[in-house]
Amino acid sequence: MASTAAESEAKRILVIEDDPDIRVELRLLLEEQGYSVLQAADARSGLLLAECHGPHLIVQDLLLPDAHGFDLVAQLRARPDMKRLPIIALSAFPDRLDEAQATALGFTSFVSKPPRVPELCALIRRLLAEGHPALSTS
């Protein structure tokens, strides 16, 4: 597993999730995998962190206190530097959204809550390996 941590050492992942328990769980899981993790509890701070810190990937809840996840992904995708950024939708209501709908709305992929750890880690590794560019933070 050391190669996974070494490969992901410089990768920044932004977690936008209003549930503090899930946010902490994701942070711990991702840090254990060697990623640098940024956290936001709402859409506004998530957008600000994305703009300021240039994550390599975003894991985003669909139901946020200040905006719907669909609106946030549209705001992110409207920025030229975020058009290809991998964004994973997280939802506790998987019957309301499937992978095809999530992709059509601007998400790269979809994961239901609670996420299954091996599948989520494999998805993140795959998306990061595809070479999506992080934002420039300069």
ABEGO torsion letter per residue (X at the ends): XAAAAAAAAABBBBBBBABAAAAAAAAAAAAAAGBBBBBBABAAAAAAAAAAAGBABBBBBABBAABBAAAAAAAAAABAAAAABBBBBBBABAAABBAAAAAAAGBABBBBOBBBAAAAAAAAAAAAAAGBBBBBAX
